């Protein structure tokens, strides 16, 4: 056993995912609260006052009361180091969430008990299922009028294609919500509306069949007891291997805003979620307790500290041990670095870090040296894969309102493009920059951030393009022939070609039939809807 193995076994790295307004950010805070990482939660209700949710730090998030950027928090609980990533729920920021999901070992899915499985939840679960990510399910807002738990359980199984195994079961709902029956510990946790502070312990009644429960909770308990009998007959036993492979999900019920049901989820994350596992690189499989450090950049965030115009590269440690000041190599560029100001996070609060292990998320101050998807090692030429960049679905032209601010516009867009907040395209023919996004809200956020973080007011106007594809060449005759063919394609289509943030050539067209015609006319050109594929080929071609 490696000397690193005990540290790796202590790590739990997971993301919280949900549809907007399911209570994800609230649950994030309550997990921090129950772990002892914070003493008071900035509840969602208080966002319009002076407090805001701990994990929402960006100015526009505080104004709108939504999460538009993923945030990272580390805490310790029961001798485990928990790395928690809160993701944007809004579908317009799904790319950021997809990239975060490549950096975690498990996911906690939050479902609004009134609305059930919603579209964004379905999309995110598809990403998790594609990666066989283990998923725990928390059904929230039982203190309100909600769907029946059996109906929710059936919907989750039907919509998400997973077997659900309830670990707790609710007694009543809304004003008749009495608490949850813990099916594994044979007890009931009694509900009482909570405060921001965790004070004392919840009342617990031992024995699910305890007559005290029937006397105290009446019809609500009788209904819950009958449902549990049905569930126990119909639902399979919890199978840890099925959970680890993403085929089975344990389900918990509660009310995050009232601090209720959070303890069970936190304990389940420690008990059930896996510690960091092996990770596939293009060259080989990397084990987390290998002695040599490796890691991958899955997120870049500009201006977390607006006073210092900083850029932080979030890196998932994949193997080995990180030590401050160690000599590292950026595999893509071959550049060496000795990071001395690496940080760990409690949302926007950060502390200098001396060491980190596989599974940890660390922040490296970055001034253009690191890009999304970069692999960092102690010297080995490795390339981790799986970080997706999707072809944009919406396009806009962007110009500066004040010509004297042109420099700020270019600098701002370069940084926002590098962090993946928006895709920025420089036309081969023409000077007006173009923005590509998955949803309209991304354009609004970029305009807001350009004005407030870069003092640059931008005019964003409609654009004729509707489809983008990254392009590479495959002649079968070697790199030199590929490059000649790609250059020939770019020259022949210069009026609809652009370069993105990493200088990957991109074809922009107005209609899908136009793309099909171009594909037919250029059989040696490959058209990519995912930049990871195009980017890797592009990097290899540049390396050759």
KEGUSE-254707 format. One record per residue (C-alpha): residue in one letter; x, y, z. Coordinates in steps of 0.25 Angstrom, whole numbers, plus 5000, padded with zeros to 4 digits. Layout:
<nodes>
AXYZ;...
</nodes>
This chain:
<nodes>
X500050005000;X500550144996;X500850245007;X499850335000;X498750235001;X498150275015;X498050415010;X497350374997;X496350295005;X495950415013;X495550495001;X494150514996;X493950604984;X492550624979;X491650724972;X490250774975;X489350774963;X487850814961;X486850894953;X486851044957;X486151074970;X486150934975;X486950974987;X488350934983;X489051054988;X488251055001;X488650905003;X490050945000;X490151045011;X489450945021;X490450835018;X491550935022;X490750975034;X490550835039;X492050805036;X492450925045;X493150995033;X492251115036;X491451165048;X490351235041;X489651225027;X489351335018;X488051285015;X487351305001;X486351395007;X487351495012;X488051504998;X487351634995;X487851695009;X489251705013;X489551555013;X489651455001;X489851305000;X491251265004;X491451194990;X490951314982;X492051414981;X491851484968;X491151624968;X490151584957;X489751454966;X489551544978;X488651634969;X487851524963;X487851414974;X488351304964;X489651234963;X490351264950;X491751204953;X492151084960;X492851104973;X493751014981;X493750984996;X494550895005;X494250845019;X494550735029;X493550645035;X493750515042;X495150505038;X494850525024;X495250635015;X494050675007;X494250754994;X492850814990;X492550874977;X491250954975;X490850974961;X489951064953;X488551014952;X488151104940;X488251024927;X488951144920;X490151114929;X490150964926;X491550954920;X492151004933;X491350894940;X491750784930;X493250824932;X493150824947;X492450684946;X493750634940;X494550664953;X493650594963;X493550454968;X492050464972;X490850554971;X489750594980;X488450614972;X487450714979;X485950704974;X484850794978;X483750704983;X482650794977;X483250794963;X483850654962;X484950624951;X485150754943;X485850774929;X487150824935;X487250704945;X486950614933;X488150674925;X489150674936;X488750524940;X489050484925;X490450544927;X490650464940;X490050334934;X491050344923;X492250354933;X491550254942;X491650354953;X490950304967;X489750394970;X489050414984;X487750474983;X487150584993;X485650614991;X485550754997;X484350845002;X483550745009;X483050865018;X482250905006;X481050844998;X481750744990;X481550614982;X481350484989;X482650414991;X482250284984;X481950364972;X483350434973;X484050304974;X483350254962;X483650374954;X485150374957;X485250224953;X484450244940;X485050384936;X486550354940;X486650204938;X487150174952;X486650084963;X486350164975;X486550114989;X485950205000;X486850225012;X485750315019;X484250335017;X483450455020;X482250465030;X481250565024;X481650695017;X481450845018;X480850885031;X480650735034;X482050695032;X482450615044;X483850575040;X484550455034;X484650305037;X486050255036;X485850125030;X487250075033;X487350125047;X485950085051;X485650215056;X484850345053;X485450485053;X484450585057;X484350715049;X484350855055;X484550975047;X486051015048;X486851145049;X488151185042;X488851125054;X489050985057;X488650975072;X488450855080;X487950725073;X486750675067;X485750595074;X485850445071;X484850335074;X485350195074;X484650085066;X483850105053;X482650025059;X482650105072;X481250125076;X481650265081;X481750305066;X480350265063;X479750335075;X480550465072;X480550475056;X479250405054;X478750385039;X480050435033;X480850335041;X479850225037;X480050255022;X481550265023;X481550125030;X480750065019;X481650125008;X482850075015;X482249935014;X482049944999;X483450004997;X484049895005;X483349784996;X483549854983;X484949924984;X486249844984;X487249844995;X488349954994;X489449894986;X490749974988;X491349934975;X490049974967;X490150104974;X491650124970;X491350094956;X490250194955;X489050094954;X488450114968;X488250234976;X487950244991;X486850344993;X486650445005;X485550535009;X485650675016;X485550825016;X486850885014;X486451025018;X485950975032;X487250895033;X486450765033;X486950635027;X488350695024;X489050615034;X488650485028;X489150535014;X490450575020;X490650445027;X490350365014;X491350445006;X492450405016;X491950255017;X491550225002;X492250324993;X493550264987;X494850324990;X495650364977;X495850254967;X496750234955;X496750334944;X496950304929;X497950384921;X498250374906;X499550304909;X499150214921;X498250194933;X498750274945;X498450224960;X498150334971;X499250284980;X500350284970;X501550364976;X501650464965;X500650584964;X499750604953;X498550684951;X497550744941;X496950894940;X495450884939;X495051024942;X495651164941;X495051284948;X495451424946;X495251534956;X494851454968;X495551564975;X495151694967;X496251774974;X497351694968;X496851654955;X497251514957;X497051384950;X496951254957;X497151124950;X496351014958;X497150884957;X496650744961;X497850664967;X497750534960;X498950464966;X500150484976;X500350594986;X500450744983;X501450824991;X501550974990;X502651024982;X502850884975;X503350884960;X502250854951;X502050844936;X500950894927;X500850784917;X500150854906;X501250964905;X502450904912;X502551014921;X503050994935;X502451064948;X502651064963;X501351104969;X501551174982;X500251244985;X499251124982;X497951134990;X496851054996;X495451104996;X494251135005;X493451194994;X494151334991;X494951325004;X496251255001;X497451205009;X498951185005;X499151035003;X500350955007;X499950815002;X498850744995;X498550604990;X497750524980;X496250574980;X496550714985;X496250834977;X497350944977;X497351084972;X498651134964;X498751284961;X498851284946;X499251394936;X498951334923;X499851214925;X498751114928;X497551074919;X496350994922;X496750844920;X498150864923;X498950744929;X499950784939;X501050674944;X502450664950;X502950644936;X502250524930;X501550554916;X500150514920;X498850574914;X497550554922;X496250554913;X494750574915;X494650724917;X493550764908;X493350894899;X492050894892;X491750964879;X491051094882;X489551094879;X489451254879;X490351354873;X490451504875;X491351614870;X492051704881;X492651844880;X493151944890;X492152064893;X493352154895;X494552134885;X495552174895;X495152044903;X495551954892;X496751904899;X495851864912;X494851794903;X495851704897;X496551674910;X495251654917;X494751554905;X496051484905;X495951454920;X494451424919;X494751334907;X495851264915;X494951234927;X493851174918;X492851274922;X492651304907;X493251254894;X493951374887;X494251364872;X495151454864;X494751454849;X495751424839;X495151534830;X494651654838;X494951714851;X493651704859;X493751594870;X492651494871;X492151424884;X491551284884;X490751234896;X489751124900;X488751214905;X488351364905;X488651384919;X490151364916;X490151484908;X489451564919;X490451524929;X491651554920;X491151694917;X490951714932;X492351664935;X493051744924;X492351864930;X492651844945;X493951764945;X494651824933;X493951964932;X493551944918;X492151954913;X491951864901;X490851864890;X490351724887;X489551714874;X488951604866;X489851514857;X489451444844;X490151314848;X489451194855;X490351074854;X491851054858;X492750944856;X494250924859;X495050874848;X496250784846;X496850714834;X497050564831;X497650534818;X498350404822;X499650464817;X500250514830;X500250644838;X500850734827;X499850694817;X498750714827;X499250854830;X499250884815;X497850834814;X497350914826;X497951044821;X497351014807;X495951004814;X496151124823;X496551214811;X495451154802;X494451194813;X495051314820;X493751394820;X493151284830;X494351244837;X494851294851;X495851254862;X495351224876;X496051254890;X497151144888;X497251184873;X496551054868;X495951084854;X494451094854;X493451094843;X492151174845;X490951164836;X489551214835;X488751084833;X488950934835;X488750904820;X489950994817;X490850914827;X490350784820;X490750844806;X492150884811;X492350744818;X492050684804;X492950774797;X494150754806;X494250604809;X495650614816;X495250724826;X494650674839;X493550754846;X493450744861;X492250784870;X493150764882;X494450844883;X495150734892;X495250654879;X495650764870;X496550824881;X497350704883;X497550674868;X497850824867;X498850824879;X499550694873;X499650754859;X500250884865;X501250794873;X501650714861;
</nodes>
